[in-house]
Amino acid sequence: MSRNLAPLSLAASLLAGMAVADAPNVAVDIAPVHSLVTRVMGDLGEPSLIVAPGASPHEYSLRPSEAAALQNADLVFWVGHDLTPWLEDAVDTLASDATVVELIEADGTTELPVREGALFDAHEHGDAERDGESHAGHDEDHDSAHEEDEHAGHDHGGHDPHAWLSVENGAAWLNAIAAALSADDPDNAGTYYANAAAGREELAALRSEINGILDPVRGRKFVVFHDAYQYFELDFDFPASGAISVSDATDPSPARIAEIQHRIADQGVTCIMSEPQFNPGIVAAVMDGSDARTGVMDPLGSDLEPGAALYPQLLRNLATSLADCL
């Protein structure tokens, strides 16, 4: 009997190796999307990450290895034009034969409009929820003018591109990723869909965990460094009072800093959240005369190891950082 088992075991190993080899080559834009795609692909393959951890996705120069990953890709997953406008031309040039999935347009995705101004009111979240689009396979017009000169050179269009910071969007994207992978690789469709379903269960548990982290500090006031977190705020009913900067690539005007300083005093803001590559002078200027505490929020998980665990840990870290600061 042992002589018969060896060939069977060898055949099974060869078949497993073929499944891995036959998995599509996949390229993704940012680490949170890489994490979701990694969760769906599982042991069948590993996607290539285009934007290096810690780099800004808004403006980026491809390294040769990243250009090669796009050139070899069968599938490309990206958040969309509003986050990485430079990537569209790179994909058209280097990955013209690949299937390209713009996740912010995926079925079930809620897309929120860009918030206007430095200060946020609690009712804005309700307005955003009513104004936001939940996609059902239709195209969305991204063109919109902006109210501030600070948007120059950093145009998000009319919609907030930081949609991965919603647990609900993350769950919808797992479905979209599984569908695209299965269409390209139908032999492994069962694995992709099973992995996506397991990922959605994990995100449902994460939602409960994060609510538990935030519950003790609900109602306390905080300001963020740049306006990237409204999807997270809306998901967990935990609104920010304002944002120091329009973007992570543009310094705020003196008038905007003054607005934030008044909001901190008027609302008794107790926490100011910075980001890993922030200009410390800006936060110091905002805190002038304030006894508010500071913390760090990272919307990209730049200090986390890329992989399936990054996405849930990123969201967990946002909640923990807020709770610790508040």
Secondary structure, 3 states (H helix, E strand, C coil): CHHHHHHHHHHHHHHHHHHHHHCCCEEECCHHHHHHHHHHHHHHCCCEECCCCCCCCCCCCCCHHHHHHHHCCCEEEECCCCCCHHHHHHHHHHCCCCEEEEHHHCCCCEECECCCCCECCCHHHHHHHHHCEECCCCCCCCCCCCCCHHHCCCCCCCECCCHHHCHHHHHHHHHHHHHHHHHHCHHHHHHHHHHHHHHHHHHHHHHHHHHHHHHHHCCCCEEEEECCCHHHHHHCCCCCCEEEECECCECCCHHHHHHHHHHHHHHCCCEEEECCCCCHHHHHHHCCCCCCEEEECCCCCCCCCCCCCHHHHHHHHHHHHHHHHC
